[in-house]
Amino acid sequence: LGDIQEYNKQSKTLVVHGTTGERLIQIESALDRVTWEIAQNLQEHKVLIVWLIDASGSLGPQRQLLQRRLKRIYGELNALEHTEQIPRIERPILSGVVTFGSKTLFMTKEPTDKFSEIEDAIQRVPTDESGIENVFGAVNLVIDEWHKYRTDQGRRIMLITVTDEAGDDFGAPLELAITKCRRYEASAYVIGPASPFGRRKGIVP
């Protein structure tokens, strides 16, 4: 898929196919796989990585593990190098951190290329005690706020959701999220227990 040259030439019918349920693996292995996916995209595109973090209390251990692995992930992507001499718009990787629960919070107001800001944003994720996970509403808000990085800069948007639930906001938010991801060619990845994206139940051994 080529970069979008002008936003009014976007395809509204483009379907970006993915895979589901490849295997049951540990979160460390899943993060390694996502790192590889990002590296593959970087060969042809500038990239916007959006970390969509489930703020529920049950996900505390996974958030801590992500914090510990973050430096390794960005180190493998060569994103810790000195890049100030490159204009921000041309920097290969920009990242944003967004949390979701009953509400969606943008922990980074805008995507950044500064690793310290990404690391700090994940460390500051508040715990949402509501027990509600509106993941599809969060996807919609992210695309609404940051699709300009696709249309204006030609970046591939990669949404990496870390959660232990399938999400509570089925119906219209789900269908809208799928439509928006297709329109802006955004790739969605989910790290967590086996659960088909957009379905209430999954069957596992």
C-alpha positions in Angstrom: 0.0 0.0 0.0 1.5 3.3 -1.0 1.5 6.5 1.0 -1.5 8.8 0.7 -0.4 11.8 -1.4 -3.5 13.9 -1.0 -6.1 13.2 1.7 -9.0 13.6 -0.7 -7.7 10.7 -2.7 -8.1 8.3 0.1 -10.0 5.1 -0.6 -13.0 4.7 1.7 -13.5 1.1 0.6 -10.0 -0.2 1.2 -9.8 -3.4 3.3 -6.6 -4.0 5.2 -6.5 -7.7 6.1 -4.9 -9.0 9.3 -4.7 -12.2 11.2 -6.2 -13.5 14.5 -5.4 -16.1 17.0 -2.0 -17.2 15.5 -1.1 -18.9 18.8 -1.2 -18.5 22.5 2.1 -16.9 23.5 3.5 -14.9 26.5 3.2 -11.2 26.4 7.0 -10.9 26.1 6.8 -12.9 22.8 3.8 -10.8 21.7 5.8 -7.6 22.2 8.7 -9.1 20.2 6.3 -9.8 17.4 4.9 -6.3 17.5 8.4 -4.9 17.4 9.1 -6.9 14.3 5.8 -5.6 12.7 6.8 -2.0 13.4 10.3 -2.6 11.9 8.7 -4.1 8.8 6.5 -1.1 8.3 9.5 1.3 8.9 11.1 -0.2 5.8 8.6 1.6 3.6 6.8 4.2 5.8 7.2 6.7 8.6 5.2 5.3 11.5 2.9 6.6 14.2 2.7 4.0 17.1 -0.2 4.4 19.4 -0.1 2.5 22.6 -3.7 1.9 23.7 -3.5 0.8 27.3 -6.3 -0.8 29.3 -6.5 1.2 32.6 -8.3 -1.5 34.6 -6.7 -2.7 37.8 -6.4 -6.3 36.5 -4.0 -5.2 33.9 -1.4 -3.8 36.3 1.2 -6.6 35.9 1.0 -6.3 32.1 1.5 -2.6 32.2 4.5 -3.0 34.5 6.0 -5.6 32.1 5.5 -3.2 29.2 7.3 -0.4 31.1 10.2 -2.7 31.7 10.4 -3.8 28.0 9.9 -0.3 26.5 13.6 0.7 26.3 14.4 -2.6 24.6 11.6 -2.2 22.1 12.6 1.3 21.0 16.3 0.4 21.1 15.7 -2.4 18.6 13.9 0.1 16.4 16.9 2.5 16.6 14.5 5.1 18.1 16.8 6.1 20.9 19.4 7.7 18.7 20.0 11.4 18.5 17.6 12.7 15.9 17.3 16.4 16.7 18.9 17.3 13.5 16.0 15.8 11.6 12.8 17.9 11.3 10.1 16.4 13.5 7.8 15.8 10.5 10.5 13.6 8.9 11.4 11.6 12.0 10.7 7.9 11.3 8.8 7.1 14.5 6.4 9.1 16.5 4.5 7.6 19.4 1.4 8.3 21.5 0.1 6.8 24.7 -3.7 6.6 25.3 -5.6 4.9 28.1 -9.1 3.6 28.1 -11.7 2.4 30.6 -15.0 4.2 31.1 -13.2 7.2 29.6 -10.3 7.7 27.2 -7.3 9.7 28.3 -4.5 11.0 26.0 -1.4 10.6 28.2 0.6 12.4 25.4 -1.3 15.4 24.1 0.4 14.8 20.7 2.6 12.0 19.4 6.3 12.5 20.4 9.7 11.2 19.3 11.1 11.6 22.8 11.4 8.2 24.5 11.4 9.8 28.0 8.0 11.2 27.3 6.6 7.8 26.1 8.1 6.1 29.1 6.7 8.6 31.6 3.3 8.5 30.0 3.0 4.7 30.5 4.3 5.0 34.0 1.5 7.6 34.8 -1.4 5.5 33.5 -4.1 5.8 36.2 -6.1 2.9 37.4 -9.7 2.9 36.3 -11.9 1.1 38.9 -15.1 1.2 36.9 -14.6 -2.3 35.3 -15.7 -0.8 32.0 -13.4 -1.1 28.9 -14.6 1.1 26.0 -11.8 0.1 23.7 -13.7 0.8 20.4 -14.6 4.3 21.6 -10.9 4.9 22.3 -9.9 3.8 18.8 -12.5 6.2 17.3 -11.1 9.1 19.4 -7.5 8.3 18.5 -8.3 8.2 14.7 -10.3 11.4 15.0 -7.5 13.2 16.8 -4.5 11.8 15.0 -5.5 10.8 11.5 -3.8 14.0 10.3 -0.5 12.2 10.8 -1.6 9.9 8.0 -3.2 12.4 5.7 -0.6 15.2 6.2 2.6 13.2 6.8 1.9 9.9 5.1 2.6 7.9 8.3 1.4 4.4 8.8 -0.8 4.3 11.9 -0.2 1.3 14.1 -2.6 0.9 17.1 -1.2 -1.5 19.7 -3.9 -2.3 22.3 -2.8 -4.0 25.6 -5.9 -5.4 27.4 -7.3 -8.4 29.1 -10.9 -8.0 27.9 -12.7 -8.0 24.5 -14.3 -4.6 25.2 -17.7 -3.4 26.4 -18.7 -0.9 23.7 -20.0 -3.3 21.0 -22.4 -2.1 18.3 -22.1 1.3 16.7 -18.6 2.2 18.3 -17.2 -1.1 17.0 -18.5 -0.6 13.4 -17.3 3.0 13.4 -13.9 2.0 14.6 -13.6 -0.6 11.8 -14.7 1.9 9.2 -12.2 4.6 10.4 -9.3 2.1 10.6 -10.0 1.0 7.0 -10.3 4.6 5.7 -7.0 5.7 7.1 -5.3 2.3 6.5 -4.6 1.9 10.3 -3.3 -1.4 11.5 -4.7 -2.7 14.8 -2.8 -5.2 17.1 -4.1 -6.6 20.3 -1.9 -8.0 23.1 -3.7 -10.0 25.7 -5.6 -13.2 26.3 -7.1 -14.9 23.2 -10.2 -12.9 22.2 -11.4 -12.3 18.7 -11.3 -8.6 17.9 -14.8 -7.3 17.9 -16.5 -10.5 19.2 -17.8 -11.1 22.7 -16.4 -14.7 23.1 -13.5 -16.7 21.9 -13.1 -20.5 22.0 -9.7 -21.6 23.4 -8.4 -25.0 24.6 
